[in-house]
Amino acid sequence: MNYPDWRKVEVESTDVLNNWRTLSDLVYPLEDGRMILVKQGFETDLASIPRVLWNLYPPMHPDYRGAAILHDGLYSSELLPRAECDWLFLSALQAQGNSWWTRNVFYSAVRGFGGSVWSKHTNESRAEARGFVSVIEKGE
């Protein structure tokens, strides 16, 4: 089955400051043959970058947009352990062609500060996210 390029997923503003909605599905292949699906309509803040750094790293930049959507989907759904979500973010940043510096700045930020976001999830928020995010097993 052919899927659109996960690195080029389009988004639209939701009219909420720095929140976006995906306009197509994002399908990210894992090394073991499974895939992560983030369905069209998923809401994200893209890259969670402090506003003071937006001149250097705009949150909606296409060089890391797909990786940011993947990471937000994985975090909000908690389908995988947090460390694995962060590792997949780093891998996706590399697959999008980001420099060693950018990849590791972003990865260090999610490892250092992502726990505060992870800890705020509720059963209801995880269930809502799982309506948009799933793991597709090999062969499905």
DSSP file (Angstrom, degrees, kcal/mol; ACC not computed):
  #  RESIDUE AA STRUCTURE BP1 BP2  ACC     N-H-->O    O-->H-N    N-H-->O    O-->H-N    TCO  KAPPA ALPHA  PHI   PSI    X-CA   Y-CA   Z-CA
    1    1 A M              0   0    0      0, 0.0     2,-0.4     0, 0.0     0, 0.0   0.000 360.0 360.0 360.0 137.6    0.0    0.0    0.0
    2    2 A N        -     0   0    0      0, 0.0     0, 0.0     0, 0.0     0, 0.0  -0.781 360.0-171.3 -94.5 133.6    1.3    3.5   -0.9
    3    3 A Y        -     0   0    0     -2,-0.4     3,-0.1    24,-0.1    23,-0.0  -0.883  31.8 -96.5-118.7 152.6    1.1    6.2    1.8
    4    4 A P        -     0   0    0      0, 0.0     2,-0.5     0, 0.0    23,-0.4  -0.274  56.6 -83.2 -62.4 156.5    1.8    9.9    1.4
    5    5 A D    >   -     0   0    0      1,-0.2     3,-2.1     3,-0.1    23,-0.1  -0.486  35.9-149.8 -64.5 114.9    5.3   11.0    2.3
    6    6 A W  G >  S+     0   0    0     -2,-0.5     3,-0.9    21,-0.4    -1,-0.2   0.728  93.2  64.5 -60.7 -23.0    5.2   11.5    6.1
    7    7 A R  G 3  S+     0   0    0      1,-0.2    59,-0.4    59,-0.1    -1,-0.3   0.595 103.5  47.2 -77.1  -9.6    7.8   14.2    5.9
    8    8 A K  G <  S+     0   0    0     -3,-2.1    -1,-0.2    57,-0.1    -2,-0.2   0.060  72.4 148.9-122.1  24.7    5.5   16.5    3.9
    9    9 A V    <   -     0   0    0     -3,-0.9     2,-0.2    53,-0.1    17,-0.1  -0.369  40.2-134.9 -63.4 136.3    2.2   16.4    5.8
   10   10 A E        -     0   0    0     -2,-0.1    13,-2.7    55,-0.0    14,-0.5  -0.616  21.0-167.4 -93.4 153.5    0.3   19.6    5.5
   11   11 A V  E     -A   22   0A   0     11,-0.2     2,-0.3    -2,-0.2    11,-0.2  -0.907   9.5-152.2-134.9 161.8   -1.4   21.4    8.4
   12   12 A E  E     -A   21   0A   0      9,-2.0     9,-2.5    -2,-0.3     2,-0.1  -0.970  31.6-100.7-132.5 152.3   -3.9   24.2    8.9
   13   13 A S  E     -A   20   0A   0     -2,-0.3     7,-0.2     7,-0.2     4,-0.1  -0.411  17.5-153.4 -68.8 145.0   -4.2   26.6   11.8
   14   14 A T        -     0   0    0      5,-2.0     6,-0.1     2,-0.4    -1,-0.1   0.330  44.8-110.1 -97.7   5.7   -7.0   25.9   14.3
   15   15 A D  S    S+     0   0    0      4,-0.4     2,-0.5     1,-0.3     5,-0.1   0.510  89.4 113.1  72.9   7.1   -7.3   29.6   15.2
   16   16 A V  S >  S-     0   0    0      3,-0.3     3,-2.4     1,-0.0    -2,-0.4  -0.929  88.0 -87.3-105.8 134.7   -5.8   28.7   18.6
   17   17 A L  T 3  S-     0   0    0     -2,-0.5     3,-0.1     1,-0.3    -1,-0.0  -0.120 106.1 -11.8 -47.0 119.2   -2.4   30.3   19.2
   18   18 A N  T 3  S+     0   0    0      1,-0.2     2,-0.4    42,-0.0    -1,-0.3   0.729 103.3 127.0  61.9  28.0    0.2   27.9   17.8
   19   19 A N    <   -     0   0    0     -3,-2.4    -5,-2.0    26,-0.0    -4,-0.4  -0.938  34.5-176.1-116.4 143.3   -2.1   25.0   17.3
   20   20 A W  E     -AB  13  44A   0     24,-3.4    24,-2.6    -2,-0.4     2,-0.4  -0.887  18.2-142.4-135.5 158.5   -2.5   23.1   14.0
   21   21 A R  E     -AB  12  43A   0     -9,-2.5    -9,-2.0    -2,-0.3    22,-0.2  -0.986  27.0-118.0-125.2 135.1   -4.6   20.3   12.5
   22   22 A T  E     -A   11   0A   0     20,-2.2    19,-1.8    -2,-0.4   -11,-0.2  -0.467  14.5-159.9 -72.7 143.2   -3.2   17.7   10.1
   23   23 A L  S    S+     0   0    0    -13,-2.7     2,-0.3    17,-0.2   -12,-0.1   0.435  74.6  23.2-101.9  -3.5   -4.8   17.7    6.6
   24   24 A S  S    S-     0   0    0    -14,-0.5    17,-0.2    15,-0.1     2,-0.1  -0.962  92.9 -83.5-151.1 166.5   -3.7   14.2    5.7
   25   25 A D        -     0   0    0     -2,-0.3     2,-0.5    15,-0.1    14,-0.2  -0.437  33.8-146.1 -69.8 147.9   -2.6   11.0    7.4
   26   26 A L  E     -C   38   0B   0     12,-2.9    12,-2.9    -2,-0.1     2,-0.5  -0.986  15.3-173.8-113.7 123.5    1.0   10.6    8.5
   27   27 A V  E     -C   37   0B   0     -2,-0.5   -21,-0.4   -23,-0.4    10,-0.2  -0.966   2.3-170.0-122.3 114.9    2.3    7.1    8.3
   28   28 A Y  E     -C   36   0B   0      8,-2.8     8,-2.8    -2,-0.5     2,-0.3  -0.915  16.6-136.1-109.9 121.3    5.8    6.6    9.8
   29   29 A P  E     -C   35   0B   0      0, 0.0     2,-0.3     0, 0.0     6,-0.2  -0.565  14.3-149.5 -79.0 135.4    7.5    3.2    9.1
   30   30 A L    >   -     0   0    0      4,-3.1     3,-1.7    -2,-0.3    58,-0.0  -0.676  25.4-114.1 -97.0 157.9    9.3    1.5   12.0
   31   31 A E  T 3  S+     0   0    0      1,-0.3    -1,-0.1    -2,-0.3     4,-0.0   0.771 113.8  59.3 -62.3 -26.9   12.4   -0.7   11.5
   32   32 A D  T 3  S-     0   0    0      1,-0.1    -1,-0.3     2,-0.0   106,-0.1   0.373 123.1 -99.5 -86.9   6.5   10.5   -3.8   12.6
   33   33 A G  S <  S+     0   0    0     -3,-1.7   106,-0.3     1,-0.4    -2,-0.1   0.217  88.3 116.5  97.2 -14.9    7.9   -3.5    9.9
   34   34 A R        -     0   0    0    104,-0.1    -4,-3.1    -5,-0.1    -1,-0.4  -0.308  51.9-145.9 -75.1 170.0    5.2   -1.9   12.0
   35   35 A M  E     -CD  29 136B   0    101,-2.2   101,-3.5    -6,-0.2     2,-0.5  -0.983   8.7-133.1-136.9 150.1    4.0    1.7   11.2
   36   36 A I  E     -CD  28 135B   0     -8,-2.8    -8,-2.8    -2,-0.3     2,-0.5  -0.910  23.0-159.3 -99.6 128.2    2.7    4.6   13.3
   37   37 A L  E     -CD  27 134B   0     97,-3.0    97,-2.2    -2,-0.5     2,-0.6  -0.944  13.1-176.9-110.4 124.4   -0.4    6.2   11.9
   38   38 A V  E     -CD  26 133B   0    -12,-2.9   -12,-2.9    -2,-0.5    95,-0.2  -0.970  29.2-137.4-115.2 110.9   -1.4    9.7   12.9
   39   39 A K    >   -     0   0    0     93,-3.4     3,-1.6    -2,-0.6   -17,-0.2  -0.249  23.4 -88.8 -74.3 153.5   -4.8   10.3   11.2
   40   40 A Q  T 3  S+     0   0    0      1,-0.2   -17,-0.2   -17,-0.1    -1,-0.1  -0.291 113.6  40.6 -52.1 139.0   -5.9   13.4    9.4
   41   41 A G  T 3  S+     0   0    0    -19,-1.8    -1,-0.2     1,-0.3     2,-0.1   0.314  76.5 144.3  98.4  -7.4   -7.5   15.9   11.8
   42   42 A F    <   -     0   0    0     -3,-1.6   -20,-2.2    90,-0.1     2,-0.4  -0.438  44.8-135.5 -64.7 135.9   -5.0   15.3   14.6
   43   43 A E  E     +B   21   0A   0    -22,-0.2     2,-0.3    -2,-0.1   -22,-0.2  -0.812  33.4 161.5-100.5 137.1   -4.3   18.6   16.5
   44   44 A T  E     -B   20   0A   0    -24,-2.6   -24,-3.4    -2,-0.4     3,-0.1  -0.956  47.2-139.4-147.2 156.1   -0.7   19.5   17.4
   45   45 A D        -     0   0    0      1,-0.4     2,-0.1    -2,-0.3    24,-0.1   0.254  47.5-143.2 -98.1  10.7    1.4   22.5   18.4
   46   46 A L  S    S+     0   0    0    -26,-0.1     2,-0.5    22,-0.1    -1,-0.4  -0.407  70.7   9.4  60.9-134.8    4.1   21.1   16.1
   47   47 A A  S    S-     0   0    0     12,-1.8     2,-2.1    -3,-0.1    14,-0.1  -0.634  77.8-136.6 -78.2 123.0    7.5   21.7   17.6
   48   48 A S        +     0   0    0     -2,-0.5    -1,-0.1    20,-0.1    -2,-0.1  -0.516  44.4 159.0 -80.8  77.7    7.1   22.9   21.1
   49   49 A I        -     0   0    0     -2,-2.1     5,-0.1     8,-0.1    -2,-0.0  -0.863  47.8-106.6-106.9 132.0    9.7   25.6   20.9
   50   50 A P    >   -     0   0    0      0, 0.0     3,-2.5     0, 0.0     4,-0.3  -0.307  31.5-120.0 -56.1 138.5    9.8   28.6   23.3
   51   51 A R  G >  S+     0   0    0      1,-0.3     3,-1.7     2,-0.2     4,-0.3   0.797 110.0  66.2 -52.4 -34.8    8.6   31.7   21.5
   52   52 A V  G 3  S+     0   0    0      1,-0.3    -1,-0.3     2,-0.1     3,-0.3   0.729 104.0  46.6 -62.2 -20.8   11.9   33.5   22.1
   53   53 A L  G X> S+     0   0    0     -3,-2.5     4,-3.0     1,-0.2     3,-1.1   0.360  78.8 103.8-101.3   4.0   13.6   30.9   19.8
   54   54 A W  T <4 S+     0   0    0     -3,-1.7    -1,-0.2    -4,-0.3    -2,-0.1   0.770  74.3  61.1 -62.0 -26.4   11.1   31.0   17.0
   55   55 A N  T 34 S+     0   0    0     -4,-0.3    -1,-0.3    -3,-0.3    -2,-0.1   0.862 116.0  33.2 -66.9 -33.2   13.5   33.1   14.8
   56   56 A L  T <4 S+     0   0    0     -3,-1.1    -2,-0.2     1,-0.2    -1,-0.2   0.876 138.0  18.3 -85.0 -43.2   16.0   30.2   14.9
   57   57 A Y  S  < S-     0   0    0     -4,-3.0    -1,-0.2   -10,-0.0    -2,-0.2  -0.732  73.6-160.3-133.6  82.4   13.6   27.3   15.0
   58   58 A P    >   -     0   0    0      0, 0.0     3,-1.9     0, 0.0   -11,-0.1  -0.459  22.9-130.0 -64.8 133.6   10.0   28.2   13.9
   59   59 A P  T 3  S+     0   0    0      0, 0.0   -12,-1.8     0, 0.0     9,-0.1   0.738 103.6  48.2 -59.6 -25.0    7.6   25.5   15.2
   60   60 A M  T 3  S+     0   0    0    -14,-0.2     5,-0.1     8,-0.0   -49,-0.1   0.268  76.4 140.6-100.8  12.9    6.0   24.9   11.9
   61   61 A H    X>  -     0   0    0     -3,-1.9     3,-1.5     1,-0.1     4,-0.8  -0.300  53.8-135.1 -60.3 133.5    9.2   24.6    9.8
   62   62 A P  T 34 S+     0   0    0      0, 0.0     4,-0.5     0, 0.0    -1,-0.1   0.712  97.1  73.9 -65.1 -19.2    8.8   21.8    7.1
   63   63 A D  T 34 S+     0   0    0      1,-0.2    35,-0.2     2,-0.1     4,-0.1   0.752 120.0  11.9 -66.0 -22.3   12.3   20.4    8.0
   64   64 A Y  T <> S+     0   0    0     -3,-1.5     4,-2.2     2,-0.1    -1,-0.2   0.269  96.5 105.4-137.1  11.5   11.0   19.0   11.2
   65   65 A R  H  X S+     0   0    0     -4,-0.8     4,-2.5     2,-0.2     5,-0.2   0.940  84.1  47.5 -60.0 -50.1    7.2   19.2   10.9
   66   66 A G  H  > S+     0   0    0     -4,-0.5     4,-2.5   -59,-0.4    -1,-0.2   0.910 112.9  48.7 -59.9 -43.3    6.6   15.5   10.3
   67   67 A A  H  > S+     0   0    0      1,-0.2     4,-2.4     2,-0.2    -1,-0.2   0.887 111.5  50.3 -63.6 -39.0    8.9   14.5   13.2
   68   68 A A  H  X S+     0   0    0     -4,-2.2     4,-2.7     2,-0.2    -2,-0.2   0.899 111.3  47.5 -67.3 -41.1    7.1   17.0   15.5
   69   69 A I  H  X S+     0   0    0     -4,-2.5     4,-2.6     2,-0.2     5,-0.2   0.927 112.3  50.2 -65.4 -44.3    3.6   15.6   14.5
   70   70 A L  H  X S+     0   0    0     -4,-2.5     4,-2.6    -5,-0.2    -2,-0.2   0.942 113.1  46.2 -56.0 -49.1    4.8   12.1   15.0
   71   71 A H  H  X S+     0   0    0     -4,-2.4     4,-2.9     1,-0.2     5,-0.2   0.911 111.9  49.9 -63.8 -44.5    6.2   12.9   18.4
   72   72 A D  H  X S+     0   0    0     -4,-2.7     4,-2.6     1,-0.2     5,-0.2   0.907 112.3  49.0 -61.9 -40.4    3.1   14.8   19.5
   73   73 A G  H  X S+     0   0    0     -4,-2.6     4,-1.8     2,-0.2    -2,-0.2   0.928 113.4  45.6 -63.6 -44.9    0.9   11.9   18.4
   74   74 A L  H  X>S+     0   0    0     -4,-2.6     4,-1.8    -5,-0.2     5,-0.6   0.910 115.2  47.4 -65.8 -41.8    3.0    9.3   20.2
   75   75 A Y  H  <5S+     0   0    0     -4,-2.9    -2,-0.2     1,-0.2    -1,-0.2   0.958 113.0  46.5 -63.7 -50.4    3.2   11.4   23.4
   76   76 A S  H  <5S+     0   0    0     -4,-2.6    53,-0.3     1,-0.2    54,-0.2   0.822 119.3  40.5 -66.9 -29.8   -0.5   12.2   23.6
   77   77 A S  H  <5S-     0   0    0     -4,-1.8    -1,-0.2    -5,-0.2    -2,-0.2   0.731  88.4-150.5 -88.4 -23.1   -1.5    8.6   22.9
   78   78 A E  T  <5 +     0   0    0     -4,-1.8    -3,-0.1    -5,-0.2    -4,-0.1   0.859  44.5 145.8  52.1  39.4    1.1    7.0   25.1
   79   79 A L      < +     0   0    0     -5,-0.6    -1,-0.1     2,-0.1    -4,-0.1   0.732  68.4  31.4 -74.3 -21.7    1.1    4.0   22.8
   80   80 A L  S    S-     0   0    0     -6,-0.4     5,-0.1     1,-0.0    -2,-0.0  -0.887 104.3 -82.3-129.0 159.7    4.8    3.5   23.4
   81   81 A P     >  -     0   0    0      0, 0.0     4,-2.2     0, 0.0     3,-0.5  -0.291  43.9-112.8 -60.8 150.6    7.0    4.3   26.4
   82   82 A R  H  > S+     0   0    0      1,-0.2     4,-2.4     2,-0.2     5,-0.2   0.887 115.5  53.5 -54.1 -46.1    8.2    7.9   26.6
   83   83 A A  H  > S+     0   0    0      1,-0.2     4,-2.2     2,-0.2    -1,-0.2   0.876 109.4  49.1 -60.4 -37.6   11.9    7.0   25.9
   84   84 A E  H  > S+     0   0    0     -3,-0.5     4,-2.5     2,-0.2    -1,-0.2   0.889 108.7  53.1 -69.7 -38.2   10.9    5.2   22.8
   85   85 A C  H  X S+     0   0    0     -4,-2.2     4,-1.8     1,-0.2    -2,-0.2   0.925 111.4  46.6 -58.8 -44.5    8.7    8.1   21.6
   86   86 A D  H  X S+     0   0    0     -4,-2.4     4,-2.2     2,-0.2    -2,-0.2   0.892 111.1  51.3 -66.6 -39.7   11.7   10.4   22.1
   87   87 A W  H  X S+     0   0    0     -4,-2.2     4,-2.4     1,-0.2    -1,-0.2   0.899 109.3  50.3 -64.6 -40.3   14.1    8.0   20.3
   88   88 A L  H  X S+     0   0    0     -4,-2.5     4,-2.7     2,-0.2    -1,-0.2   0.857 107.7  54.8 -65.8 -34.4   11.7    7.8   17.3
   89   89 A F  H  X S+     0   0    0     -4,-1.8     4,-2.5     2,-0.2    -2,-0.2   0.940 109.0  47.5 -60.7 -47.6   11.5   11.6   17.3
   90   90 A L  H  X S+     0   0    0     -4,-2.2     4,-1.9     1,-0.2    -2,-0.2   0.918 113.2  48.4 -59.9 -44.6   15.3   11.7   17.0
   91   91 A S  H  X S+     0   0    0     -4,-2.4     4,-2.5     1,-0.2    -1,-0.2   0.902 111.6  49.3 -63.0 -41.9   15.3    9.1   14.2
   92   92 A A  H  X S+     0   0    0     -4,-2.7     4,-1.7     2,-0.2    -1,-0.2   0.882 107.9  54.2 -67.1 -37.9   12.6   11.0   12.3
   93   93 A L  H  <>S+     0   0    0     -4,-2.5     5,-2.2     2,-0.2    -1,-0.2   0.911 110.7  46.8 -60.5 -41.1   14.5   14.2   12.6
   94   94 A Q  H ><5S+     0   0    0     -4,-1.9     3,-2.0     1,-0.2    -2,-0.2   0.925 109.3  53.3 -65.7 -44.1   17.5   12.4   11.1
   95   95 A A  H 3<5S+     0   0    0     -4,-2.5    -1,-0.2     1,-0.3    -2,-0.2   0.783 104.3  57.0 -63.0 -26.2   15.3   11.0    8.3
   96   96 A Q  T 3<5S-     0   0    0     -4,-1.7    -1,-0.3    -5,-0.1    -2,-0.2   0.467 121.6-109.2 -83.4  -0.9   14.1   14.5    7.5
   97   97 A G  T < 5 +     0   0    0     -3,-2.0    -3,-0.2     1,-0.2    -2,-0.1   0.666  60.3 160.5  87.2  16.5   17.7   15.5    6.9
   98   98 A N      < -     0   0    0     -5,-2.2    -1,-0.2   -35,-0.2    -2,-0.0  -0.417  44.2-101.2 -72.6 149.7   18.2   17.7   10.0
   99   99 A S     >  -     0   0    0      1,-0.1     4,-2.7    -2,-0.1     5,-0.2  -0.180  28.5-109.1 -65.7 160.1   21.7   18.5   11.1
  100  100 A W  H  > S+     0   0    0      1,-0.2     4,-2.3     2,-0.2     5,-0.2   0.901 120.5  52.5 -54.0 -42.9   23.3   16.6   14.0
  101  101 A W  H  > S+     0   0    0      2,-0.2     4,-2.4     1,-0.2     5,-0.2   0.955 111.0  43.9 -61.3 -53.5   23.1   19.9   16.0
  102  102 A T  H  > S+     0   0    0      1,-0.2     4,-2.5     2,-0.2     5,-0.3   0.929 113.7  51.3 -60.5 -47.0   19.4   20.4   15.4
  103  103 A R  H  X S+     0   0    0     -4,-2.7     4,-2.7     1,-0.2    -1,-0.2   0.923 114.2  43.0 -55.7 -46.4   18.5   16.8   16.1
  104  104 A N  H  X S+     0   0    0     -4,-2.3     4,-2.3    -5,-0.2    -1,-0.2   0.804 110.9  53.7 -77.8 -28.7   20.3   16.7   19.4
  105  105 A V  H  X S+     0   0    0     -4,-2.4     4,-1.9    -5,-0.2    -1,-0.2   0.943 115.1  42.2 -64.2 -47.3   19.1   20.1   20.6
  106  106 A F  H  X S+     0   0    0     -4,-2.5     4,-2.3    -5,-0.2    -2,-0.2   0.920 115.5  48.9 -65.7 -44.4   15.5   18.9   20.0
  107  107 A Y  H  X S+     0   0    0     -4,-2.7     4,-2.4    -5,-0.3     5,-0.2   0.926 111.0  49.8 -62.8 -44.7   16.1   15.5   21.4
  108  108 A S  H  X S+     0   0    0     -4,-2.3     4,-2.4     1,-0.2    -1,-0.2   0.879 109.7  53.0 -61.0 -37.5   17.8   16.9   24.5
  109  109 A A  H  X S+     0   0    0     -4,-1.9     4,-2.8     2,-0.2     5,-0.5   0.932 111.1  44.0 -65.5 -45.5   14.8   19.3   25.0
  110  110 A V  H  X S+     0   0    0     -4,-2.3     4,-1.6     1,-0.2     5,-0.3   0.877 115.6  48.4 -70.0 -34.2   12.2   16.5   24.9
  111  111 A R  H  < S+     0   0    0     -4,-2.4     4,-0.3    -5,-0.2    -1,-0.2   0.903 119.2  39.8 -68.0 -39.2   14.3   14.3   27.2
  112  112 A G  H  < S+     0   0    0     -4,-2.4    -2,-0.2    -5,-0.2    -3,-0.2   0.843 134.3  16.1 -79.0 -34.0   14.8   17.1   29.6
  113  113 A F  H >X S+     0   0    0     -4,-2.8     3,-1.1    -5,-0.2     4,-0.6   0.540  99.6  87.2-120.4 -10.7   11.4   18.7   29.6
  114  114 A G  H >X S+     0   0    0     -4,-1.6     4,-2.7    -5,-0.5     3,-0.6   0.757  76.4  72.2 -66.4 -24.5    8.9   16.3   28.0
  115  115 A G  H 3> S+     0   0    0     -4,-0.3     4,-2.3    -5,-0.3    -1,-0.2   0.831  91.2  57.9 -60.5 -32.2    8.2   14.6   31.3
  116  116 A S  H <4 S+     0   0    0     -3,-1.1     4,-0.3     2,-0.2    -1,-0.2   0.856 111.0  42.5 -67.8 -33.2    6.2   17.6   32.4
  117  117 A V  H X< S+     0   0    0     -4,-0.6     3,-1.4    -3,-0.6     4,-0.3   0.928 113.1  52.4 -73.7 -47.0    3.9   17.2   29.4
  118  118 A W  H >< S+     0   0    0     -4,-2.7     3,-1.4     1,-0.3    -2,-0.2   0.878 104.9  56.1 -55.9 -41.7    3.7   13.4   29.7
  119  119 A S  T 3< S+     0   0    0     -4,-2.3    -1,-0.3     1,-0.3    -2,-0.2   0.638  98.1  63.0 -71.2 -13.5    2.7   13.6   33.4
  120  120 A K  T <  S+     0   0    0     -3,-1.4    -1,-0.3    -4,-0.3    -2,-0.2   0.515  76.9 114.2 -88.9  -5.4   -0.3   15.8   32.6
  121  121 A H    <   -     0   0    0     -3,-1.4     2,-0.3    -4,-0.3   -44,-0.0  -0.347  48.7-161.8 -67.5 146.6   -2.1   13.2   30.4
  122  122 A T     >  -     0   0    0      1,-0.1     4,-2.6    -2,-0.0     5,-0.2  -0.760  35.8-103.6-118.4 168.3   -5.4   11.8   31.7
  123  123 A N  H  > S+     0   0    0     -2,-0.3     4,-2.2     1,-0.2     5,-0.1   0.899 124.4  50.1 -57.0 -39.4   -7.3    8.6   30.7
  124  124 A E  H  > S+     0   0    0      2,-0.2     4,-2.3     1,-0.2    -1,-0.2   0.908 110.3  47.6 -67.9 -42.3   -9.6   10.9   28.7
  125  125 A S  H  > S+     0   0    0      2,-0.2     4,-2.3     1,-0.2    -2,-0.2   0.894 112.9  49.1 -68.5 -38.2   -6.8   12.7   26.9
  126  126 A R  H  X S+     0   0    0     -4,-2.6     4,-2.4     2,-0.2    -1,-0.2   0.921 111.4  49.7 -64.1 -43.1   -5.1    9.4   26.0
  127  127 A A  H  X S+     0   0    0     -4,-2.2     4,-0.6    -5,-0.2    -2,-0.2   0.906 110.8  49.6 -63.2 -41.6   -8.3    7.9   24.8
  128  128 A E  H >< S+     0   0    0     -4,-2.3     3,-1.1     1,-0.2     4,-0.3   0.932 112.0  48.0 -62.2 -45.6   -9.0   11.0   22.6
  129  129 A A  H >X S+     0   0    0     -4,-2.3     3,-2.3   -53,-0.3     4,-1.7   0.883 104.0  60.6 -63.0 -38.4   -5.5   10.9   21.1
  130  130 A R  H 3< S+     0   0    0     -4,-2.4    -1,-0.3     1,-0.3    -2,-0.2   0.649  91.6  68.2 -67.7 -13.2   -5.8    7.1   20.4
  131  131 A G  T << S+     0   0    0     -3,-1.1    -1,-0.3    -4,-0.6    -2,-0.2   0.678 114.8  28.1 -71.9 -17.4   -8.7    8.0   18.2
  132  132 A F  T <4 S+     0   0    0     -3,-2.3   -93,-3.4    -4,-0.3     2,-0.4   0.591 118.7  57.4-114.3 -19.5   -6.1    9.6   15.9
  133  133 A V  E  <  +D   38   0B   0     -4,-1.7     2,-0.3   -95,-0.2   -95,-0.2  -0.949  58.2 153.6-124.7 133.8   -3.0    7.6   16.6
  134  134 A S  E     -D   37   0B   0    -97,-2.2   -97,-3.0    -2,-0.4     2,-0.6  -0.981  40.4-118.8-151.3 162.1   -2.3    3.9   16.3
  135  135 A V  E     -D   36   0B   0     -2,-0.3     2,-0.7   -99,-0.2   -99,-0.2  -0.929  26.2-149.1-102.2 123.5    0.4    1.3   15.7
  136  136 A I  E     -D   35   0B   0   -101,-3.5  -101,-2.2    -2,-0.6     3,-0.1  -0.849  18.1-133.8 -94.9 118.1   -0.2   -0.7   12.6
  137  137 A E    >   -     0   0    0     -2,-0.7     3,-2.2  -103,-0.2  -104,-0.1  -0.313  36.0 -81.5 -70.0 153.6    1.2   -4.2   13.0
  138  138 A K  T 3  S+     0   0    0      1,-0.3    -1,-0.1  -106,-0.1  -104,-0.1  -0.311 117.2  17.2 -54.8 128.3    3.3   -5.8   10.3
  139  139 A G  T 3         0   0    0   -106,-0.3    -1,-0.3    -3,-0.1    -2,-0.1   0.345 360.0 360.0  91.2  -6.7    1.0   -7.2    7.6
  140  140 A E    <         0   0    0     -3,-2.2    -2,-0.1     0, 0.0    -3,-0.1   0.499 360.0 360.0 -78.5 360.0   -2.2   -5.3    8.5
